[in-house]
Each structure stands twice: as structure tokens, then as C-alpha cells.
Amino acid sequence: MKRNQKGKTKTFAIDNKIQELPLTATKSRQGSKGGAKIINRGSDNNFPYFLQDIVNGSSTLKSVINSKANYVSYGDIITDDSVVEKLMNDLNADYNYYELLKRVAIDRFTFGYGFILEVLNKGERFLYHLDASKVAYAYDKNLEQPEYVWVSEDWNDTSLPKNKPVEYSLYPEYMEDEDGIQRRVIEVKNYAPSSKDYPLPEWSGAIYDAQVESLIGQYNASTFENGVTLSSILMFDFGHVTDDTELDKIKRKLERQIKGTSGQRAGKSLIVPKSGDVDKPEYVTYPIQKKGSYLNLQKLVENNIVKACSWFRSLAGLESAGSLGNNQQLKNEWELAERLITNEQHIITEAIFKALEIEVEFSFNNSSPFSYASEININEILTENEKRELMGYSEGETTAQRIALNGAQVSSMVEVVKAYNEDLISRNAAIQTLVVGFNLQEEEAEKFLE
């Protein structure tokens, strides 16, 4: 703070690192960028960039968004073969339906809405993902709902020719260029209270948590960087060093000895020359034992972010106490998430079919991506010979081949059966006696008791 020549005090502001959620609706709905009249995307038209920066800075939020989008593009679509052929092989020259599904889902989970660009060229329709951060609704004071959008590669610098805004019609109207190619944009957005034009993303309730997580990472990185600035001091008598070449040789030799064979010592060493040649070298170490800070806070913000996204920790690849990698936990969460995923698939696919002017029924095969094999007890469902066959062995010996009893053993077996028939022992006790004492299978022992 300083004074100008007239003695008036000049003031300046210091911004907090954590930003508040800006209002998407401003006093003036109309804005102007690069000659395009647009509906403001926040007070400075940078609201989508603000959201993207938060997502990029939060590992948990980015993991949740990518996880949800991957699951949206996971299920197979079931519909007419001709439609599947179009979606898989003729949607556009760069990617198929599942990639389009994933890209639009990422935008919807990041910004709260998404767009699809349809290109109609000589009767053929092609669909492309349109980056939501590049799209702004066109403003017309005579229209309650916009009928056009403006698209710029970078709204922060529309003075460059490559960033000059381009206008497209919103569905259902087309806009035609001089080559006769028609284009229109299809919106994919949900209703959101108090967000007439640009709905807020689902995770907006955790906007502070996402920023705090980013700061925790920055703090720990800074602490680590500062913590390894100095790990040791070596006070060493270099003797009579005559030139820089000799000094460099000594320094390199010391570096090799201090770093060790791996050369990966996590720290820096300060070498202090000593005068005279009578003192022995002195090596002072500084232990580097630092634990990550704010671990409990990290857990708290992770949980808040996951909850705000209506998602699950395990499905996002986050540690869940005692359950990460637990197949049953993942399957339980998937059963709850599957309906949310199916709903998102239908919303985006309906927009795609609307653009393609296709009216067919469709569904999704969202069978669990997690294996049930670990829960199957093969001893309960396979016979002995079936298990031997799976292992590559021939069938086992028959009972007659395997059991050769002497007279005493035969008498003992008869006694067991007789005791069972006279209700002196239970059926289960008789079966276990025959299995253990005479090497029978349970099925064989049961036949003896019939």
C-alpha cells in the first residue's frame, strides 16, 4: 500500500486461494465476446474454465468423473442391427458411439451439460462431440429460449483468427454454409433449479472440498520439496587444489560416494571446504522423516466429493476401509450405481438418436463388470470326475476298483450300516464313518445306507 502524489491512499486487494462459487446468472444476461452477442457464462464468461480448473486440481473429483464416464460407455447397446452398424462404423471418421457417449458424459459430469454437433452432408449424417467449455448460447432479447450457439476455441482471446466465434443453429433448425453442408447442435442437459441457461454440475455442492484437496496436494508437494533441500553437510579439507578441473573431479567423486550406487539419495548435501590438513572430514546428516499432512482432512473432502457426485468410493478407485479390492463390495456398489448409469446412457443416447432422426427401441446390457468366480465353490457343483477332467486328468477309479476290503473291514462296514438301521447312530455320522474309514465318496456312502 502506498500514497500517490495528491496524498490519497491507493488500495489493493489480496485474493484468497479458495474461490467462492460464482453466480452463473448476472445482472446483465447479455454479454459480448469477439463480436458475438452471448448469454453470459458467469460474470466474466469464464465459468466453464473455472470449473475445469477445479476438476483438474482435485484428484478425487477427476477420478469420480472419469469413473462415471467410463461406466456410462461400458454397457453394450441393444437395438436394431442397422442402427448398431451406423453407431459403430459410420458415426464419424474419428470415433464410434461409445467414445461419443463417454465424451458427452465427461462434459455433463464436469460442467452440468453437454453438446453434440450434427453435420448433414449430401444426405449423410455424422455426429461429433462439441466441447462444452467452448459453447455459449447466443443472446436475442426477443427470444426467451436461445435458438443459436456461438463456439470459440478460446473465449479468453477471441482476437485471434483461430478463436473467432462461429455460430451454429440449435436443434431442430439447420444452418447451411456456402458448400451446402448443414449443421446443428443438440443440447444434452438436465433441469437445475435457478440455472436457466447453464445448469450447475452435480458436484457443485463440494466445490470448496475440491479446492481444499488441491491445496493439500500443493502443501505436501511444497513441504516435500523444502524438506529435501538439505539432508547433510560435509566439511572436508580439499588440500591444495590448483585448478577448476581438479576441483570438479573431487566434487564428482564425493557425489558418487554420498549418493551411493543408485544415485537416488532423496536430499541435497552441502560441502564446506576446511582450511588446513589436520582435521578429519566431518559429515553431519539431517534425517528426513516426514509424514503426509492433513490426512484426516483429505479423507473428509474425499467423502464429501464422492457424496456430492452421487457416487461410490470403491467404484472411483478410492480406498475404502477394509474393502478396496473386495469383489463383494464392488459388486454391491455396482448394483446401486447401475440404475444411475443406465439413466445417463438413455439421456445421451436419446439425444444421439434425435440427431440421427432414428426412432427405435433400445436398451443396455450393463451386466456387472466384476467377476463372480471367486464366490463359486466348485466342490459344491462339480463331481470328482468333473474336477479331474478340468485339471486334465482321466476319470478316477470306480468304487469297486478303488476299494478292496478284507474280511474284518467288511464286517466293520456291516456293523456301521446295522447301527444306522437300528437308529443307534445318525445318518450323517454313518456317512462320515464310511467316508473316513473306508475311503468312500459321500454319494457312495449314501447308497450303502439305502
Contacts in CASP RR format, 6 or more apart in sequence:
PFRMAT RR
TARGET T0000
AUTHOR 0000-0000-0000
METHOD contacts of the structure
MODEL  1
MKRNQKGKTKTFAIDNKIQELPLTATKSRQGSKGGAKIINRGSDNNFPYF
LQDIVNGSSTLKSVINSKANYVSYGDIITDDSVVEKLMNDLNADYNYYEL
LKRVAIDRFTFGYGFILEVLNKGERFLYHLDASKVAYAYDKNLEQPEYVW
VSEDWNDTSLPKNKPVEYSLYPEYMEDEDGIQRRVIEVKNYAPSSKDYPL
PEWSGAIYDAQVESLIGQYNASTFENGVTLSSILMFDFGHVTDDTELDKI
KRKLERQIKGTSGQRAGKSLIVPKSGDVDKPEYVTYPIQKKGSYLNLQKL
VENNIVKACSWFRSLAGLESAGSLGNNQQLKNEWELAERLITNEQHIITE
AIFKALEIEVEFSFNNSSPFSYASEININEILTENEKRELMGYSEGETTA
QRIALNGAQVSSMVEVVKAYNEDLISRNAAIQTLVVGFNLQEEEAEKFLE
1 9 0 8 1.000
1 10 0 8 1.000
1 11 0 8 1.000
1 12 0 8 1.000
2 10 0 8 1.000
3 9 0 8 1.000
3 10 0 8 1.000
4 10 0 8 1.000
17 211 0 8 1.000
17 215 0 8 1.000
18 208 0 8 1.000
18 211 0 8 1.000
18 212 0 8 1.000
18 215 0 8 1.000
19 50 0 8 1.000
19 211 0 8 1.000
21 204 0 8 1.000
21 205 0 8 1.000
21 207 0 8 1.000
22 42 0 8 1.000
22 43 0 8 1.000
22 47 0 8 1.000
22 50 0 8 1.000
23 42 0 8 1.000
23 43 0 8 1.000
24 40 0 8 1.000
24 41 0 8 1.000
24 42 0 8 1.000
24 47 0 8 1.000
24 195 0 8 1.000
24 197 0 8 1.000
24 198 0 8 1.000
24 200 0 8 1.000
25 42 0 8 1.000
25 194 0 8 1.000
25 195 0 8 1.000
25 196 0 8 1.000
25 197 0 8 1.000
26 40 0 8 1.000
26 42 0 8 1.000
26 43 0 8 1.000
28 40 0 8 1.000
29 39 0 8 1.000
29 40 0 8 1.000
29 139 0 8 1.000
29 197 0 8 1.000
30 37 0 8 1.000
30 38 0 8 1.000
30 39 0 8 1.000
30 40 0 8 1.000
30 139 0 8 1.000
30 141 0 8 1.000
31 37 0 8 1.000
31 38 0 8 1.000
31 39 0 8 1.000
31 40 0 8 1.000
31 45 0 8 1.000
31 139 0 8 1.000
32 38 0 8 1.000
33 45 0 8 1.000
33 136 0 8 1.000
33 150 0 8 1.000
33 152 0 8 1.000
33 155 0 8 1.000
33 158 0 8 1.000
33 165 0 8 1.000
34 152 0 8 1.000
34 158 0 8 1.000
34 159 0 8 1.000
34 164 0 8 1.000
34 165 0 8 1.000
35 158 0 8 1.000
35 165 0 8 1.000
36 136 0 8 1.000
36 138 0 8 1.000
36 150 0 8 1.000
36 152 0 8 1.000
36 158 0 8 1.000
36 165 0 8 1.000
36 167 0 8 1.000
37 138 0 8 1.000
37 139 0 8 1.000
37 140 0 8 1.000
38 45 0 8 1.000
38 136 0 8 1.000
38 137 0 8 1.000
38 138 0 8 1.000
38 139 0 8 1.000
38 150 0 8 1.000
38 165 0 8 1.000
39 136 0 8 1.000
39 137 0 8 1.000
39 138 0 8 1.000
39 139 0 8 1.000
39 146 0 8 1.000
39 197 0 8 1.000
39 198 0 8 1.000
41 47 0 8 1.000
41 48 0 8 1.000
41 136 0 8 1.000
41 198 0 8 1.000
42 198 0 8 1.000
45 136 0 8 1.000
45 155 0 8 1.000
46 155 0 8 1.000
46 156 0 8 1.000
47 198 0 8 1.000
48 111 0 8 1.000
48 132 0 8 1.000
48 133 0 8 1.000
49 133 0 8 1.000
49 155 0 8 1.000
49 156 0 8 1.000
51 110 0 8 1.000
51 111 0 8 1.000
51 201 0 8 1.000
52 110 0 8 1.000
52 111 0 8 1.000
52 133 0 8 1.000
54 61 0 8 1.000
54 207 0 8 1.000
54 210 0 8 1.000
54 211 0 8 1.000
54 214 0 8 1.000
55 61 0 8 1.000
55 62 0 8 1.000
55 65 0 8 1.000
55 110 0 8 1.000
55 210 0 8 1.000
56 62 0 8 1.000
57 210 0 8 1.000
57 213 0 8 1.000
57 214 0 8 1.000
58 210 0 8 1.000
58 211 0 8 1.000
58 213 0 8 1.000
58 214 0 8 1.000
58 305 0 8 1.000
59 213 0 8 1.000
60 210 0 8 1.000
60 213 0 8 1.000
60 301 0 8 1.000
60 302 0 8 1.000
60 305 0 8 1.000
60 306 0 8 1.000
60 316 0 8 1.000
60 318 0 8 1.000
61 203 0 8 1.000
61 206 0 8 1.000
61 210 0 8 1.000
61 213 0 8 1.000
61 305 0 8 1.000
61 309 0 8 1.000
63 316 0 8 1.000
63 317 0 8 1.000
63 318 0 8 1.000
64 109 0 8 1.000
64 203 0 8 1.000
64 305 0 8 1.000
64 306 0 8 1.000
64 309 0 8 1.000
64 311 0 8 1.000
64 316 0 8 1.000
65 106 0 8 1.000
65 109 0 8 1.000
65 110 0 8 1.000
65 203 0 8 1.000
65 309 0 8 1.000
66 106 0 8 1.000
67 311 0 8 1.000
67 315 0 8 1.000
67 316 0 8 1.000
67 317 0 8 1.000
68 105 0 8 1.000
68 109 0 8 1.000
68 309 0 8 1.000
68 311 0 8 1.000
68 341 0 8 1.000
68 344 0 8 1.000
69 102 0 8 1.000
69 105 0 8 1.000
69 106 0 8 1.000
69 109 0 8 1.000
70 102 0 8 1.000
71 315 0 8 1.000
71 337 0 8 1.000
71 341 0 8 1.000
71 369 0 8 1.000
72 101 0 8 1.000
72 102 0 8 1.000
72 105 0 8 1.000
72 341 0 8 1.000
72 344 0 8 1.000
72 345 0 8 1.000
72 348 0 8 1.000
73 98 0 8 1.000
73 99 0 8 1.000
73 101 0 8 1.000
73 102 0 8 1.000
73 105 0 8 1.000
74 341 0 8 1.000
74 366 0 8 1.000
74 369 0 8 1.000
75 345 0 8 1.000
75 364 0 8 1.000
75 365 0 8 1.000
75 366 0 8 1.000
75 367 0 8 1.000
76 364 0 8 1.000
76 365 0 8 1.000
77 84 0 8 1.000
77 87 0 8 1.000
77 97 0 8 1.000
77 345 0 8 1.000
77 349 0 8 1.000
77 362 0 8 1.000
77 363 0 8 1.000
77 364 0 8 1.000
78 362 0 8 1.000
78 363 0 8 1.000
78 364 0 8 1.000
78 365 0 8 1.000
79 360 0 8 1.000
79 361 0 8 1.000
79 362 0 8 1.000
79 363 0 8 1.000
80 360 0 8 1.000
83 358 0 8 1.000
83 360 0 8 1.000
83 362 0 8 1.000
86 356 0 8 1.000
87 96 0 8 1.000
87 97 0 8 1.000
87 352 0 8 1.000
88 96 0 8 1.000
88 97 0 8 1.000
89 96 0 8 1.000
90 126 0 8 1.000
91 97 0 8 1.000
91 100 0 8 1.000
91 126 0 8 1.000
91 127 0 8 1.000
92 126 0 8 1.000
92 127 0 8 1.000
92 128 0 8 1.000
93 126 0 8 1.000
94 128 0 8 1.000
97 352 0 8 1.000
100 116 0 8 1.000
100 127 0 8 1.000
100 128 0 8 1.000
100 129 0 8 1.000
100 352 0 8 1.000
101 345 0 8 1.000
101 348 0 8 1.000
101 349 0 8 1.000
101 352 0 8 1.000
103 129 0 8 1.000
104 114 0 8 1.000
104 115 0 8 1.000
104 116 0 8 1.000
104 129 0 8 1.000
104 188 0 8 1.000
104 348 0 8 1.000
104 351 0 8 1.000
105 344 0 8 1.000
105 348 0 8 1.000
107 113 0 8 1.000
107 114 0 8 1.000
107 115 0 8 1.000
107 129 0 8 1.000
107 131 0 8 1.000
107 132 0 8 1.000
107 133 0 8 1.000
108 114 0 8 1.000
108 132 0 8 1.000
108 188 0 8 1.000
108 189 0 8 1.000
108 201 0 8 1.000
108 344 0 8 1.000
108 348 0 8 1.000
109 201 0 8 1.000
109 202 0 8 1.000
109 203 0 8 1.000
109 309 0 8 1.000
110 132 0 8 1.000
110 201 0 8 1.000
111 132 0 8 1.000
111 133 0 8 1.000
111 198 0 8 1.000
111 201 0 8 1.000
112 132 0 8 1.000
112 189 0 8 1.000
112 190 0 8 1.000
112 192 0 8 1.000
112 198 0 8 1.000
112 199 0 8 1.000
112 200 0 8 1.000
112 201 0 8 1.000
112 202 0 8 1.000
113 132 0 8 1.000
113 187 0 8 1.000
113 188 0 8 1.000
113 189 0 8 1.000
113 190 0 8 1.000
113 198 0 8 1.000
113 199 0 8 1.000
114 130 0 8 1.000
114 132 0 8 1.000
114 135 0 8 1.000
114 187 0 8 1.000
114 188 0 8 1.000
114 189 0 8 1.000
115 129 0 8 1.000
115 130 0 8 1.000
115 131 0 8 1.000
115 132 0 8 1.000
115 135 0 8 1.000
115 149 0 8 1.000
115 185 0 8 1.000
115 186 0 8 1.000
115 187 0 8 1.000
115 188 0 8 1.000
116 127 0 8 1.000
116 128 0 8 1.000
116 129 0 8 1.000
116 130 0 8 1.000
116 185 0 8 1.000
116 186 0 8 1.000
116 188 0 8 1.000
116 351 0 8 1.000
116 352 0 8 1.000
116 355 0 8 1.000
117 127 0 8 1.000
117 128 0 8 1.000
117 129 0 8 1.000
117 130 0 8 1.000
117 168 0 8 1.000
117 183 0 8 1.000
117 184 0 8 1.000
117 185 0 8 1.000
117 186 0 8 1.000
118 125 0 8 1.000
118 126 0 8 1.000
118 127 0 8 1.000
118 171 0 8 1.000
118 183 0 8 1.000
118 184 0 8 1.000
118 185 0 8 1.000
118 186 0 8 1.000
118 355 0 8 1.000
118 356 0 8 1.000
119 125 0 8 1.000
119 126 0 8 1.000
119 127 0 8 1.000
119 128 0 8 1.000
119 181 0 8 1.000
119 182 0 8 1.000
119 183 0 8 1.000
120 174 0 8 1.000
120 181 0 8 1.000
120 182 0 8 1.000
120 183 0 8 1.000
120 184 0 8 1.000
121 180 0 8 1.000
121 181 0 8 1.000
121 182 0 8 1.000
125 355 0 8 1.000
125 356 0 8 1.000
125 357 0 8 1.000
127 352 0 8 1.000
127 355 0 8 1.000
127 356 0 8 1.000
130 151 0 8 1.000
130 185 0 8 1.000
134 151 0 8 1.000
134 152 0 8 1.000
134 153 0 8 1.000
134 154 0 8 1.000
134 155 0 8 1.000
135 149 0 8 1.000
135 150 0 8 1.000
135 151 0 8 1.000
135 185 0 8 1.000
136 149 0 8 1.000
136 150 0 8 1.000
136 151 0 8 1.000
136 152 0 8 1.000
136 155 0 8 1.000
136 165 0 8 1.000
137 146 0 8 1.000
137 148 0 8 1.000
137 149 0 8 1.000
137 150 0 8 1.000
137 197 0 8 1.000
137 198 0 8 1.000
138 146 0 8 1.000
138 147 0 8 1.000
138 148 0 8 1.000
138 149 0 8 1.000
138 150 0 8 1.000
138 167 0 8 1.000
139 146 0 8 1.000
140 146 0 8 1.000
140 147 0 8 1.000
140 148 0 8 1.000
146 170 0 8 1.000
146 197 0 8 1.000
147 169 0 8 1.000
147 170 0 8 1.000
147 173 0 8 1.000
148 167 0 8 1.000
148 168 0 8 1.000
148 169 0 8 1.000
148 170 0 8 1.000
148 175 0 8 1.000
149 167 0 8 1.000
149 168 0 8 1.000
149 170 0 8 1.000
149 185 0 8 1.000
150 165 0 8 1.000
150 166 0 8 1.000
150 167 0 8 1.000
150 168 0 8 1.000
151 165 0 8 1.000
151 166 0 8 1.000
151 167 0 8 1.000
151 168 0 8 1.000
152 158 0 8 1.000
152 163 0 8 1.000
152 164 0 8 1.000
152 165 0 8 1.000
152 166 0 8 1.000
153 162 0 8 1.000
153 163 0 8 1.000
154 160 0 8 1.000
154 163 0 8 1.000
155 163 0 8 1.000
157 163 0 8 1.000
158 164 0 8 1.000
158 165 0 8 1.000
167 175 0 8 1.000
168 175 0 8 1.000
168 183 0 8 1.000
168 184 0 8 1.000
168 185 0 8 1.000
169 175 0 8 1.000
169 183 0 8 1.000
169 184 0 8 1.000
169 185 0 8 1.000
170 184 0 8 1.000
170 185 0 8 1.000
170 186 0 8 1.000
170 187 0 8 1.000
171 184 0 8 1.000
171 185 0 8 1.000
171 186 0 8 1.000
171 187 0 8 1.000
171 354 0 8 1.000
171 355 0 8 1.000
172 184 0 8 1.000
173 184 0 8 1.000
174 182 0 8 1.000
174 183 0 8 1.000
174 184 0 8 1.000
175 182 0 8 1.000
175 183 0 8 1.000
175 184 0 8 1.000
176 182 0 8 1.000
176 183 0 8 1.000
177 183 0 8 1.000
184 355 0 8 1.000
186 351 0 8 1.000
186 352 0 8 1.000
186 354 0 8 1.000
186 355 0 8 1.000
187 351 0 8 1.000
188 347 0 8 1.000
188 348 0 8 1.000
188 351 0 8 1.000
189 199 0 8 1.000
190 199 0 8 1.000
190 347 0 8 1.000
191 199 0 8 1.000
192 199 0 8 1.000
192 200 0 8 1.000
202 308 0 8 1.000
202 309 0 8 1.000
202 310 0 8 1.000
203 210 0 8 1.000
203 305 0 8 1.000
203 308 0 8 1.000
203 309 0 8 1.000
204 308 0 8 1.000
205 308 0 8 1.000
206 301 0 8 1.000
206 304 0 8 1.000
206 305 0 8 1.000
206 307 0 8 1.000
206 308 0 8 1.000
206 309 0 8 1.000
209 300 0 8 1.000
209 301 0 8 1.000
209 304 0 8 1.000
209 305 0 8 1.000
209 308 0 8 1.000
210 301 0 8 1.000
210 305 0 8 1.000
212 297 0 8 1.000
212 301 0 8 1.000
213 298 0 8 1.000
213 301 0 8 1.000
213 302 0 8 1.000
213 305 0 8 1.000
216 293 0 8 1.000
216 294 0 8 1.000
216 297 0 8 1.000
216 298 0 8 1.000
216 301 0 8 1.000
219 293 0 8 1.000
219 294 0 8 1.000
220 292 0 8 1.000
220 293 0 8 1.000
220 294 0 8 1.000
223 290 0 8 1.000
223 292 0 8 1.000
223 293 0 8 1.000
224 290 0 8 1.000
227 288 0 8 1.000
227 290 0 8 1.000
228 266 0 8 1.000
228 267 0 8 1.000
228 268 0 8 1.000
228 288 0 8 1.000
229 267 0 8 1.000
229 268 0 8 1.000
230 267 0 8 1.000
230 268 0 8 1.000
230 269 0 8 1.000
230 270 0 8 1.000
230 286 0 8 1.000
231 265 0 8 1.000
231 266 0 8 1.000
231 267 0 8 1.000
231 268 0 8 1.000
231 269 0 8 1.000
231 285 0 8 1.000
231 286 0 8 1.000
231 288 0 8 1.000
232 258 0 8 1.000
232 267 0 8 1.000
232 269 0 8 1.000
232 270 0 8 1.000
232 283 0 8 1.000
232 284 0 8 1.000
232 285 0 8 1.000
232 286 0 8 1.000
233 269 0 8 1.000
233 270 0 8 1.000
233 271 0 8 1.000
233 272 0 8 1.000
233 283 0 8 1.000
233 284 0 8 1.000
233 286 0 8 1.000
234 254 0 8 1.000
234 258 0 8 1.000
234 269 0 8 1.000
234 270 0 8 1.000
234 271 0 8 1.000
234 272 0 8 1.000
234 281 0 8 1.000
234 282 0 8 1.000
234 283 0 8 1.000
234 284 0 8 1.000
235 272 0 8 1.000
235 273 0 8 1.000
235 274 0 8 1.000
235 281 0 8 1.000
235 282 0 8 1.000
235 283 0 8 1.000
235 284 0 8 1.000
236 254 0 8 1.000
236 271 0 8 1.000
236 272 0 8 1.000
236 273 0 8 1.000
236 274 0 8 1.000
236 281 0 8 1.000
237 273 0 8 1.000
237 274 0 8 1.000
237 275 0 8 1.000
237 276 0 8 1.000
237 277 0 8 1.000
237 279 0 8 1.000
237 281 0 8 1.000
238 247 0 8 1.000
238 250 0 8 1.000
238 273 0 8 1.000
239 276 0 8 1.000
239 277 0 8 1.000
241 247 0 8 1.000
241 250 0 8 1.000
251 271 0 8 1.000
254 271 0 8 1.000
258 265 0 8 1.000
258 269 0 8 1.000
259 265 0 8 1.000
266 288 0 8 1.000
267 288 0 8 1.000
302 313 0 8 1.000
302 318 0 8 1.000
303 313 0 8 1.000
306 312 0 8 1.000
306 313 0 8 1.000
306 316 0 8 1.000
306 318 0 8 1.000
310 340 0 8 1.000
311 337 0 8 1.000
312 333 0 8 1.000
312 336 0 8 1.000
312 337 0 8 1.000
313 319 0 8 1.000
313 320 0 8 1.000
314 320 0 8 1.000
314 323 0 8 1.000
314 324 0 8 1.000
314 325 0 8 1.000
314 326 0 8 1.000
314 329 0 8 1.000
314 330 0 8 1.000
314 333 0 8 1.000
315 330 0 8 1.000
315 333 0 8 1.000
315 334 0 8 1.000
315 337 0 8 1.000
317 324 0 8 1.000
318 324 0 8 1.000
320 326 0 8 1.000
320 329 0 8 1.000
323 329 0 8 1.000
327 370 0 8 1.000
327 371 0 8 1.000
327 374 0 8 1.000
327 375 0 8 1.000
328 375 0 8 1.000
330 370 0 8 1.000
331 368 0 8 1.000
331 370 0 8 1.000
331 372 0 8 1.000
334 368 0 8 1.000
334 369 0 8 1.000
334 370 0 8 1.000
335 368 0 8 1.000
338 366 0 8 1.000
338 368 0 8 1.000
341 366 0 8 1.000
342 364 0 8 1.000
342 366 0 8 1.000
345 364 0 8 1.000
345 366 0 8 1.000
346 364 0 8 1.000
349 362 0 8 1.000
353 359 0 8 1.000
353 360 0 8 1.000
353 362 0 8 1.000
378 387 0 8 1.000
379 387 0 8 1.000
382 390 0 8 1.000
384 396 0 8 1.000
384 441 0 8 1.000
385 395 0 8 1.000
385 396 0 8 1.000
388 394 0 8 1.000
388 395 0 8 1.000
388 396 0 8 1.000
389 395 0 8 1.000
396 402 0 8 1.000
399 440 0 8 1.000
399 441 0 8 1.000
399 444 0 8 1.000
402 439 0 8 1.000
403 438 0 8 1.000
403 439 0 8 1.000
403 440 0 8 1.000
405 413 0 8 1.000
405 438 0 8 1.000
409 438 0 8 1.000
413 434 0 8 1.000
413 438 0 8 1.000
413 448 0 8 1.000
416 425 0 8 1.000
416 430 0 8 1.000
416 433 0 8 1.000
416 434 0 8 1.000
417 430 0 8 1.000
417 448 0 8 1.000
417 449 0 8 1.000
419 425 0 8 1.000
419 430 0 8 1.000
420 426 0 8 1.000
420 427 0 8 1.000
420 430 0 8 1.000
420 449 0 8 1.000
425 433 0 8 1.000
427 449 0 8 1.000
430 445 0 8 1.000
430 449 0 8 1.000
431 442 0 8 1.000
431 445 0 8 1.000
431 446 0 8 1.000
431 449 0 8 1.000
434 440 0 8 1.000
434 444 0 8 1.000
434 445 0 8 1.000
434 448 0 8 1.000
434 449 0 8 1.000
435 441 0 8 1.000
435 442 0 8 1.000
435 445 0 8 1.000
440 448 0 8 1.000
END
